[in-house]
Amino acid sequence: MAITAIKPIPVSFKEPNDFNSVRNLCFVRIEDSSGHVGWGEAVTMWEESTLATAEIIKGMEDLLIDKDPVKNNEIIDSMTDRVWWYGYKGGIAGFAISAIDIALWDLKGKILEKNVLDLIGGPVREKIPVIASGHASLGSINELAEEAESWVDNGVHGIKIGWGKKGDSNLGFEINRDLEYVQKVRQAIGENKKFMIDLGWIIKWDVETAIERALAFEPYDIDWLEEPLGDWNPEGYKKLKSATSIRIGYGEKEWDMRGYDQILSTKTVDVVGFDPGRSRGITGFIDLVTKLEELDIQANAHAWSSSIVTAASLSVSFKSKVCKVFEFKPLRNPIQDDLISSPINHKDGWVYRLNNPGLGIEINEDYVKSIEYS
């Protein structure tokens, strides 16, 4: 077997779960001499980074053509060595390597007629509890609470709500409004559902504000606060952790284990976020959960893009005991439901492993063409 073709495919689409904002990704399609095709994805977000990632992937073609796709780890190592000057700790090169890594695992599984999960060690559980991961966009607190209730009425085990997103919710900026939201959402979803809050990147709390909010939220059983102080603030996170019983999550902006090891060394994180579409793909996720298993720290996949990253995230989440929940977008969206022939869904709040070869999904190439950059 030998790789015969690699094609980066920049795409854009409207995301109903993000106030119908236009979002961008860079897919990659890798084909071998026997006709097998592997698909990968970089969660590039912006148009400029998507186009730049596509160009980097094109430039890496010589590192892939004629190589044995079953030796995927060797290929990824060679790419990591190649980008020492322009991708030392990630960036656009990190996006490119992540997409290629996922595609190579998909291709390898199809060649060997095995699901990626089985290639990486097999499942440690039969099913994973699902949480609905959405954004707060409505202006009315009562309507936001009703919406949250509707997101858990299909059996999912809880919600993770993004604040500071597009729309009229204006959460994260004024304590009385934030507290009213937390109170009413907890009442609406019930005491037995998990409840997480993701501060995203727009909200910039200082340490005092984060402590004030956390203490106000404690009576409402918040499972974790995600990025309340952004991606890196070790001294601030130490103060916050010592002041509250609410767990702290961050990490999804890191590029490789150097960044994750730096975070873990601070002992300030309880739930480590990871996105295979930016952090060396499936290979990078395996490296992370291996480390977190030693430390007994929870990992959480940031599977909030297409069904390619969802399938990749599921593979590793089923492999490791430190992956406790799995996020599903609450609203139907094309990049999940139209991209593949059989959408990945939960059943009564539980997601089960995928069994088909490779990532376990079949890409609808006509749909890909419909969202590809012209």
N, C-alpha and C positions, 0 to 999 in steps of 0.2 A: 504494500500500500504506500502511496505517496500523495502528498498534497499537490493538487494541480491548479487550484484557483482560490483567491481570497478577494472578497469584495466588501468594502465598507459601504454602509447604506445609511446616510443621515435621514432622519424622519422627523416630522412634526405632527402634532395632533392636539385636539381640544380635550381637556380633562374635566369631565363633569364634577369630579371630586375636588377640583381646585378652581371653582367658580368659572368653569369653562375657559380657563387660561390656556394659551398655546404652550405646550411643552415640547421639548426636543430630546431625542436620543440618537445614538449612533449604533446601529446594528452592524454585525459582520457576518458574512456568509462564507464558509470555508468548505470546499469540495475536494474529495480525493479521487484517485484514479479508478476506483470501483463505482463511483457515482454517489457515494454517501455524502450527505450534507450536514454540517454542524452550524448551529446558530449561536451567536453571542450578542451581548449588549453592553454598552457603556452609558451610564446615567449622566449624560453631559449637561443637561438642563437648558443651557443657553445656546443660541444659534452659533455664536462665534466659537465656543468650545466644541460644539458638535462638528462644525466644518474642519476645525483644526485637528480633531481626533481622527476624522476620516482621512486627512492628508498623512498623518503619522502612520496609520494602518497601511495606507498605500506604500509608504516608504519602507515599511517592514516586510514587504512582499518577499524579498530575497532571503529573509530569515525563515520563511515558511515553505516556499515552493520546493518540491522534491523531498521534503522531510517526511519522516514516518509519523503520522498523526498519533499513533499509539504511544509514542515516546513524548507525550505532551509535556511532562515535567521538564525534560531536557530542553524542549523548545522555549518554554517560558523562562527557564533560567538563562538561556542565551539572550533572550530579549531584555531581561532585567540587566544583564551585563552590558548590553549594547547602549542602553540609555543612561549610562553613568554620568554623562555630561549634561543632558537636557531633561532628565527625569529622575534625578537622584532620590527624591522622596515622593515621587508621584506626579501630580500635574497632568498635563495632556498625555504624556507617555503612560501614566498610570491608568487613565481611561482606556487607552488603546490595548494595553496588556490585559486589562480586566476583561474586555470584550473578547479578545482572542482566546484567553484562558477558558472562558465559559464555552465558546464554540468548539474548542479542541476536546473538552470533556464530552460535549454532546456528540461530536464526531467519533471519538474513541468508543463511546458506548454503543453507537450504531454499528460500528465495525465489528465489535466483539459480541453484539447482540445481548448487551446487558444494560440495565439502568445504571445511571451514574451513582445512585445511592449504594448499589451493590458493589460497584467498583471502589468506593471509598470506605467500605467496611460494613455496610448494612445498617438497618434501623435498630435503635435502642428502645423504640416504643411503637405501638400500632397506630396511634393517632395523637394529634396535637390540638389543644384548645385554641380556638380562633377568637380574636378580638377585632372589632370594627375600627378601622383607622381612618378618620375623616377630619375635615377642617370645619371650624366654627365660622360661618359666614353670615348668618341671619342677624338682624338688628335687635330683635326682641328676645329677651332672656327666656320668657315662657315658651316661645317658639323653638328656641335652641334646645330647651329641655325636652319638649315633645319630639323633636327630631332625634335627639339622643336615644330616647325611649324606643322610637321606631327602628333604630339601628340595632337594638339588642333583642327585638321581639321575635327574631328567627332562631333563637337559641344560642347566639354567640355569647362568649363568656365575659365580655366587657367592651370598653371603648378606650381608644386613645385619640384625644382631640387636639388638633393643632390650633394654637392661638397666633395672633398677629398675621393672619392670612388675608387674602383678598375678600372684600365684602364689607359688611356693616357691623360685625360683632363687636369690634373695638375692645377685645379682651386683652388683658395683660398690662393695662396702663393705669387702671384706677382700682384700688383695693375693694371698695364697696361693690362695684359692679362685678369684679372677679369673684368675690365671695358669694354674692347672690347667685351667680352662675353655678359655682361648685355646689352650693346647697340645693338648688333646684334640680340640677342634673342628677345628683346622688339620690334625691327623693324619687325622681322619675325612673331611673334604671334599677333601683332597689339596692339593698345592702349587700347582696351576694355577688354582684357583678364587679369585675375589675374596672378601675377608673384611673387612666393615666393622662397627663397633660404634657404636651410637647410645645416648648416655647419657640421653636424654630430659629430663624436668624434675624427677624425684624425687631423682636423685643429684646432690649438690652437692659436687663436688671443689674443693678449693683448688688453687692453682698447684703447690705442692710435691707433692701427691698425684697430680695429673695428669701431672707430669713423671715421677714414680716409675713410674706405670702404663705410660706410653708407652715408657719405656726398657726395661721388662720385656717389653713386647709386641713390640718391634722385630724380634727374630729370627723372628717368626711371620708376617711380611709382611702386616700390617694395612694395608688400602688407605687408609682414613681413619677418624679418630675424630670422631664427630658430637656437637657441643655438650658437650665435656668440661668447659668452664668456663661453661656456660649461654649465654644469648643475647647478652650484652654484657660484655666484660671485656678491653678493648684492651691494657692493660699486661700482664695475665696471659697473654693469647694470644701477645703478642710473646715473652715468656719461654718459653712452651711451644714455640712454633715454632722458636726458636733452639736448643732442647734436644733435639729429636727429628726424625727423618726421616719420621715418620708424618704424613700430610697431615691438615689440620684442616678440618672442615666445620661451618658453622652458617648461620643466616639465615632459616630458614623461619617464624620468628615476626614478621618484619618486615611492614609494611603497604603501603609504597610505595617509590619510588626514593629518597626522602629518607633513609629508614632504610638502604636498601642502599648508597647512596653513602657514608653515614657508616661502615658496615662496611668497604667497599672502600678507603676512605681510610686505614684503619689498616694495610693490607697484611698482615692476619693470617689470612685465609681462603683455602683452596685449593679448596674445593668449596662452592658457594653453594646452600643449600636454598631452595626456592620452593614455595608452595602457592597455586594459582590460586583456591582457595576462600576466600582471605582477603586476597590482595594484588592487587586490581584485575583479577582474572580473567585471561583470555587476553591482554588488552591490557597488563596489568602484567607478565606473563611475557615478552612480546615486548620491552618496554622493558628488562627486566633482561638478557635474552640478548644484545640489541644492545650493551649496555655491556660485558658479559663477553667478547664476541667481540673487542672492542677491546683488552681486557686479557689475553686468552688464559687465562681462568679458567673452570674447569668449573662447570656448573650441574647441579642435580639436582632433579627434580620430586618433591615430597612428595605422591604420588598414592595416599594411604592412606585414602581414604574410599569414595565410591561410584564407579560406572562413569562418571558424568557428569564428575567431576574427572579420572578416568583418561583419558577421551577428550580432554578439553581439554588435559591435560598432554602427551598423545601428539602432538597437533597441533604444539605449539611445540617439543617434543623432536625431532621429525623436521625441523623448519625450521632448527635451529641445530646447528652443529658442536660447540658447547661442551657439549651434552647427550650424555654418553658411555654411560650405562646407563639402564635403566628398571626400577622396582620393581614386583613383583607379590606380592600376599599368597600365602603357600604353601598355606593351607587354604581349601577352598571356603567361600564366604560369600554370603549372600543379597543384600547390597547391591551386589555385583558380578555375581553369576550369575543372580539372579531379577529384578533391576531392568530389564534390557534383554532384548530378544528373542533376540539373538545375543551371548552373553558374549564379552568381549575376552580372548583367550587367547594364550599364546605357542606357538610351534612349535619344538621342539627347542632351547629356550633363546633364541629370537629372537622379537621382536614386529615385526609389519609394519604399515604405515600403514592407516588406515581410509579407505574410498573413498566411502561414501554421502554424500549432501548433509548440510550442517550438521556437527555433531560426528561424524556417521557411525554413530549409535546410534538405536535405536527403543525408547522408554520403554514399559514395561509399566505402564499406568496403574492396572490392578487391583491390582498389587503395591504401588504407591504408596499407594493407598487403605488397604491392609491395615496399613501402618506409620505412617500419618498420625496425628498427635495427635488424640485424641477430644475 
